[in-house]
Amino acid sequence: MQLRTVPAREGLLWVQTGFRRLALQPWAALLMIVVYILVTGFISALPVVGLVFPLFVVQFGTLGFLQASRQIAQQQPVWPTVLLTGVRSGPTVLRNMLLLAVLYTLAVLLVLGVGSLFDGGAMLRLLLLGDKPPADTIADGRLRLGAIAATLAYIPVSLAFWLAPALIAWHGLPPFKALFFSFMLCVRNLKAFALYAVQWLLLFLSLPTLIVLIASLLGASEALAAMLSMPVVIAIFLAYILSFYASYESLVGQPQQPSLP
């Protein structure tokens, strides 16, 4: 395993790689994410367990997205079963991934707790229980302040968990060591990640808005304009999740373990 420091412009290359991987197997990527959303949505509707399941499953999903992009890069077919990579990689990896999932769930709840210090728990109840925030919380800006505080608190969490699933599954690191190496590696390449994040933010904000604007100028209704922009949003999101492996390739190198059949 190699731990590299790369130029800032490398972050832009990760974005481009995501789109190239999507162009190679767009329908396979779409089917994968549809299955992920449907399964997650179904289990989330269950009482009690559904409250935290979307958070718990994120790390398994991330490993599946990494594996999917890896197989596309190796010109191998991708099926939705790639999402089970964390389960099929052996008992040690599964145990470590389960612990990582628990740690991530607790970390996100802590982040929401930070936001609750500013908005009185409105965002926490909104995300976990679906409760509509009180009007006064929105009007006086407390909800916005809570969202900003939670976003800032989430940044170090994101850095720690960004490469951790891959380091666990492909390099055999235990969860806490994987989190440490992921955090340090991301901090060492913070400029590349900043460019990477800004590029995705601009794409998500500008392209769908441009589609809506053009459709509106051509006389389309607001609903139709939003519908026309949806494929663009989906394509950008698919390219985003397929770009995770590009950052891993750039910073860590090739996995030690072979691809799953």
C-alpha positions in Angstrom: 0.0 0.0 0.0 1.3 3.4 -1.0 0.3 6.6 0.6 0.8 9.5 -1.8 0.6 13.2 -1.8 -0.7 14.5 -5.2 -1.0 18.0 -6.8 -4.2 19.9 -6.3 -5.2 19.5 -10.0 -5.5 15.8 -9.4 -8.9 16.5 -7.8 -10.2 17.6 -11.2 -9.0 14.4 -12.8 -11.0 12.4 -10.3 -14.1 14.2 -11.5 -13.3 13.5 -15.1 -12.6 9.8 -14.3 -16.0 9.5 -12.7 -17.7 10.6 -15.9 -15.5 8.3 -18.1 -16.4 5.3 -15.9 -20.1 6.2 -16.2 -19.9 6.4 -19.9 -18.5 2.9 -20.1 -21.4 1.2 -18.2 -24.2 3.8 -17.6 -27.1 1.4 -17.3 -25.2 -0.9 -14.9 -24.4 2.1 -12.7 -28.0 3.2 -12.9 -29.4 -0.3 -11.9 -26.9 -0.4 -9.0 -28.0 2.8 -7.5 -31.7 2.1 -8.1 -31.4 -1.2 -6.2 -29.5 0.6 -3.4 -32.2 3.3 -3.1 -35.1 0.8 -3.2 -33.6 -1.6 -0.6 -32.6 1.3 1.7 -36.0 2.9 1.3 -37.8 -0.3 2.1 -35.9 -1.1 5.2 -36.0 2.6 6.3 -39.8 2.3 6.4 -39.6 -0.4 9.1 -40.2 0.7 12.7 -37.2 1.3 15.0 -34.4 -0.2 12.8 -35.5 2.0 9.9 -34.4 5.1 11.8 -30.7 4.4 11.6 -30.4 1.9 8.8 -29.8 4.6 6.1 -26.8 5.8 8.1 -25.6 2.3 9.0 -25.6 1.0 5.4 -23.6 4.0 4.0 -20.2 2.4 4.5 -21.3 -0.9 2.8 -22.7 1.2 -0.1 -19.5 3.2 -0.4 -17.5 0.0 -0.7 -19.9 -1.3 -3.3 -19.5 1.9 -5.3 -15.7 1.6 -5.1 -15.8 -2.0 -6.2 -18.2 -1.1 -9.1 -15.8 1.6 -10.4 -12.9 -0.8 -10.0 -14.6 -3.4 -12.1 -15.5 -0.9 -14.7 -11.8 0.2 -14.8 -10.9 -3.4 -15.3 -13.5 -3.8 -18.1 -15.5 -6.3 -16.0 -19.4 -6.3 -15.9 -21.1 -4.6 -12.9 -24.2 -6.0 -11.3 -26.2 -4.8 -8.2 -24.6 -7.7 -6.2 -21.5 -5.5 -6.1 -23.2 -3.7 -3.2 -22.6 -6.9 -1.2 -18.9 -6.6 -1.5 -18.5 -5.9 2.3 -20.5 -9.0 3.1 -18.8 -11.3 0.6 -15.2 -10.4 1.4 -14.9 -12.8 4.4 -15.8 -12.8 8.1 -12.9 -10.5 9.1 -13.8 -7.8 6.6 -17.5 -8.2 7.4 -16.8 -7.8 11.2 -14.6 -4.7 10.6 -17.2 -3.2 8.2 -19.9 -3.7 10.7 -17.9 -1.9 13.3 -17.1 0.9 10.8 -20.8 1.2 10.0 -21.6 1.6 13.8 -18.9 4.2 14.1 -20.2 6.1 11.1 -23.7 6.1 12.5 -22.5 7.4 15.9 -20.4 10.0 14.2 -23.3 11.4 12.1 -25.6 11.4 15.1 -22.9 13.4 16.9 -22.7 15.8 14.0 -26.5 16.3 14.1 -26.1 16.8 17.8 -23.7 19.7 17.1 -26.3 21.2 14.8 -28.9 20.7 17.6 -27.0 23.1 19.8 -28.0 25.9 17.4 -31.5 24.8 16.1 -32.9 23.0 19.2 -32.8 19.6 17.5 -35.0 20.6 14.5 -32.7 19.2 11.9 -32.2 16.0 13.9 -35.9 15.4 14.1 -36.4 16.3 10.5 -33.8 13.8 9.2 -34.5 10.9 11.6 -38.3 11.3 12.2 -39.4 13.4 9.3 -40.9 16.1 11.6 -41.4 19.4 10.0 -39.2 22.2 11.6 -41.1 24.8 13.5 -41.8 28.0 11.6 -40.0 30.2 14.1 -36.9 28.0 13.8 -36.8 28.7 10.0 -37.8 32.3 10.3 -35.1 33.3 12.8 -32.4 31.5 10.9 -31.7 28.9 13.6 -32.2 26.0 11.3 -29.8 27.5 8.8 -27.2 28.0 11.5 -27.7 24.5 12.7 -27.2 23.2 9.2 -24.0 25.2 8.8 -22.6 24.0 12.1 -23.4 20.3 11.2 -21.8 20.7 7.8 -18.6 22.0 9.3 -18.6 19.3 11.9 -19.1 16.6 9.2 -16.0 17.6 7.2 -13.5 15.8 9.5 -15.9 12.8 9.7 -16.0 12.7 5.9 -12.2 12.7 5.6 -11.9 9.9 8.1 -14.4 7.7 6.4 -13.6 8.5 2.8 -11.0 5.8 2.2 -11.7 3.6 5.3 -13.9 1.0 3.6 -11.3 0.4 0.9 -8.5 0.2 3.4 -10.5 -2.4 5.4 -11.6 -4.5 2.5 -8.6 -4.4 0.3 -5.7 -3.8 2.6 -6.9 -5.6 5.8 -6.6 -2.7 8.1 -8.7 -2.7 11.3 -11.4 0.1 11.5 -9.6 2.6 13.8 -6.4 2.3 11.8 -8.2 2.7 8.5 -10.0 5.8 9.9 -6.6 7.3 11.0 -4.9 6.6 7.6 -7.9 7.9 5.7 -8.0 11.1 7.7 -4.3 11.8 7.4 -4.2 11.0 3.7 -7.1 13.3 3.0 -5.6 16.1 5.1 -2.3 15.7 3.3 -4.2 16.1 0.0 -6.7 18.7 1.2 -6.1 21.0 -1.8 -7.0 18.2 -4.2 -10.1 17.3 -2.3 -11.1 21.0 -2.1 -10.9 21.3 -5.9 -12.8 18.0 -6.2 -15.6 19.1 -3.9 -15.9 22.5 -5.6 -16.1 20.9 -9.0 -18.9 18.6 -8.0 -20.7 21.5 -6.2 -20.6 23.6 -9.4 -21.8 20.7 -11.5 -24.7 19.9 -9.2 -25.8 23.6 -9.0 -25.1 24.8 -12.6 -26.1 22.1 -15.0 -29.6 21.3 -13.7 -30.3 25.0 -13.3 -29.2 25.6 -16.9 -31.6 22.9 -18.1 -34.5 24.3 -16.1 -33.7 27.8 -17.4 -33.5 26.8 -21.1 -36.7 24.7 -20.8 -38.5 27.6 -19.1 -37.4 30.0 -21.9 -38.8 27.5 -24.5 -42.2 27.7 -22.7 -42.0 24.5 -20.6 -44.0 24.4 -17.4 -42.1 24.5 -14.0 -42.9 20.8 -13.5 -41.8 19.8 -17.0 -38.6 21.8 -16.7 -37.8 20.1 -13.4 -38.5 16.7 -15.0 -36.1 17.4 -17.9 -33.3 18.3 -15.5 -33.7 15.0 -13.5 -31.7 12.8 -15.9 -28.8 15.3 -15.7 -28.9 15.2 -11.8 -28.9 11.4 -11.9 -26.0 11.3 -14.3 -24.0 13.7 -12.2 -24.7 11.7 -9.1 -23.7 8.4 -10.7 -20.4 10.0 -12.0 -19.8 11.3 -8.5 -20.1 7.8 -6.8 -18.0 6.3 -9.5 -15.3 8.9 -8.9 -14.6 7.6 -5.4 -12.3 4.9 -6.7 -10.4 7.5 -8.8 -9.3 9.2 -5.6 -8.4 5.9 -4.0 -6.3 4.9 -7.1 -4.5 8.2 -7.0 -3.7 8.3 -3.3 -3.3 4.6 -2.3 -2.6 2.7 -5.5 -3.8 -0.7 -6.6 -5.7 -3.0 -4.1 -3.8 -5.9 -2.7 -6.8 -8.2 -2.9 -8.2 -9.5 -6.3 -11.5 -8.4 -7.6 -14.5 -10.4 -6.6 -15.9 -12.7 -9.3 
